[in-house]
Amino acid sequence: MPGLSGEGHAADEGLEGRFRSGRAVLTVVLAPFVAAGAAPLLVRLLGHRASFVLALVPAASFLWLVARTDEATPGILESTPWVPGLDVALDFSLDGLSLIFSLLISGIGTLIVVYAGGYLKGHPMLGRFFLFLMMFMGAMQGVVLADNVVSLFVFWELTSLASYLLVGFESSKPAARRAALQALLITGTGGLALLAGLLMLANAGGSWRISDLTGAGSWIQDDPLYLPILILVVLGCFTKSAQWPFHSWLPGAMQAPTPVSAYLHSATMVKAGVYLLARLDPALGGSPEWLWILTGIGGLTMLMGVVFALLETDLKLVLAWTTVSALGTLVFLLGPTHEPGAKAAMAFLLVHALYKGALFMAAGNVDHEAGTRDLTKLGGLMRVMPVTFATAALACVSMAGLPLGLGWVAKELIGAAKIALEDEFGITVIAATLTNLMLFCVAAIVAIVPFTGKPTEPAEHAHEAPWSMLAGPVVLSSLGLVFGMAPNLVADSLIAAATTAVMGRKATLDIVLFKAVDWKFLLTLATFAAGAVLFAFWRRSAARWRAALNPTLDRGPDRGYDHAMAGLAALATWQTRIWQPGLLHRYMAASFAVVTLAVAASLARGDVRFNLSFDGGRLIEWAVFAVTAAAGLVAAFATTRLLAVTALGMLGLGVAMIFMLFGAPDLAITQFMVETLVVVILALVLIRLPGFRLSSRSDRPRWLYGSISVGTGAIVTLLLLGVLAEPFDPRLSEWFGATAVPDAFGHNIVNVILVDFRALDTLGEIIVVFAAALSALAAIGIGARARR
Amino acid sequence: MNSLILRAATRVLAPMMLMLSLFLLWRGHNLPGGGFIGGLVATSAIALQGIAFGPEVARRTLVLPPAVLAGVGLVVAVIATLPAGLVELPFFTGLWLKLDLGDGAILPLSTPLLFDIGVFLVVIGGVCAILLALEEDPETDQAGEP
């Protein structure tokens, strides 16, 4: 890659030779972040036309990636030193699997950015929208290109965060906020599981590089931690990719603006889980556990999604449920870890992204122009929105798996994968065939119901969408057609290369568009016919199905989520009441008791000597001690607050005098001033308190607090005696004494330490002073408001 | 508080304490003192004023609102760490400028001194913010307060 890896090759030597020191893949990841930062300014300058400038970023990435397709096997590995001291590097890899995802992210991303410019034209928050969207794009590129476990995780979480911001973009709508939070909590919880799983995996494999972990074969399966690792990683992937029972956030996420639904919740982010499963397949896959979990849950999700799609009336929700189903299919196909499955998964991945992206944008056009997405209200849009209709119909050809669409090719490959699995998993073949049948029906619903028939009321004032909103669906659905008729355009370069990366060995792909009229072909025809019949039934009685089933379905995982959230809030309230009673004396008592017990425990365990030598002391020392101790006793037995405060001030002054006696004037002056100001502040607080007397004995367990105080005092005394028994290490004070004048030009060592040697600490401390003052101001303000 | 003695004493004491605080700040690098102690002495002067003449007078002495003063101090302290970066030394490295005033008198100016001034301002601003907020009479209406 001359010209792009301008860093020379000297640095390569230390990186095992296979790493290049280029920055090209890094640029693909970082460029969207830069664009994200510039987006608000661009929108302010150019309005919605900023989308054309922003679209150049993913478009350039896309073209660069297309030019790199030949290099995808064996792949490009890049490493950029980041924190060399900690051996942290930005490792990126581009192989077949990364390539197909990265192409989808940048390619569909380009179209989505243009589309969003039209869809959200005039929206007051357009700049913020593009900021989030481009940030997501960069994060997603990071996920699929990262070759480091930690950076993969960081990007993974960034996609969840971007999704949260985008789902909740219409933040004035409570439903959008709820959906955003639900998506964040479910994917975030899965993210935590994934973090644990990835750390265990990296620990077991002894490397942070994903290419090291997956390149060594399935060694991990002999590790005793294999099952925990598998379960944790799968949890992360399943929550992200909306597998049952974590799927409920995905339909909810349809609250997001349609470009977001098309991009994040259909074509890219939800496939991150599928990506990671495929990525780790060489290391984790092939075991019976992997097979059962993926095939079982994937199959269930696949079937469930499409059934729910049939029961929806909202066009976007219909598409969302078929997305759930498609994600289930992908997981299902990755289960067996054999070549036909991987090939089918990669082909289906491409097909689904193309048709679903197009369909979501078409649905967005319908919503935008006709004002509703309700299937029961839509009809006859074909005449007013011919281009949208054509793209939707074309995409549905692919979705239904009809010949000429790329879906047909994928369907053939899925068929081959199913047959390879049939011996053990007869039932999954039935499930998959049922899914196909219903998917055909859903495709018919989406393509036919809104567009044909008598124009309904919304259709009368609708008109065709602007070209920026047509470009995306037209390009995507046409690509589905082109690739469907000439599958060899993508067969080797994308699908076979991705399969090679997943399987860890060279895969080839022979696509024959039409084999022969055999039983498989006849089964396909039968599926189509049954789908058509189902569609006919659906038209007649869908309303009745919904009425019968919706009450039951309402009690699904979505309701479970609500219960879990209510339970979490109750738990939080309960434990807060215990730990945070809001009573200062209880906090203090708990803190001192814990410290005392901890120190006592370590004193009792360790071999501690105490220095009990005593030189009699000077008279002035005795005097100061007597005054201080007396002040302490007065404070303990005081009956009014004012007396207690004054006695405490006296005690503090006694301590200051002790500092003075032992040669620490800076400390003594500080203590003096602090004590003075504390008494002033406390006196001011006292004026505001309702009663002047300390509260009565009954509501404070005085004996308990008394013993805690005495215990703390005793333990600290013992600790100090123990410290004195150790030989004094003068190195530090000698060093300060020796260097303060020559290095820092100061004779006052305390001040030299404060403002020069340890100035960073001091900076931290004054930040704390500042923050404490602001918090106190806020607290006083709240009190003042509450009184009014 | 309406005490003639306190008021008369404060008129003399507060300016002296403020000057003392500046003196402590200045000499801190070589003798007991420094930004922290100086700041506390100055705060005591402000507190005294607040008690004797009321918080409004104390606020006028500070010129800036106390929280703003603390923020300015923080900025000053951070600025003091930066010049080292310009001459490619690690941040926080102390830089010294010894002005020759003639007659053998040397005025040493340094980034540690600037840093100490920042500390001084943060302490005054931070503690006075709390003190003066508490000194506002809780019984009277505080329409001006946020």
Interface residues (C-beta under 8 A of the other chain):
Chain A: P665 D666 I669 T670 M673 V674 T676 L677 V680 I681 L684 V685 I687 R688 A744 F745 G746 H747 N748 V750 N751 V752 L754 V755 D756 A759 L760 T762 L763 I766 I767 V769 F770 A772 A773 L774 A776 L777 I780 G781 A784 R787
Chain B: G28 H29 N30 L31 P32 G33 G34 G35 F36 I37 L40 V41 T43 S44 A47 I51 P66 A67 A70 G71 G73 L74 A77 V78 T81 F92 G94 W96 P108 S110 P112 L113 F115 D116 G118 V119 V122 V123 G125 G126 V127 A129 I130 L131 A133 L134 E135 E136 P138 Q142 E145 P146
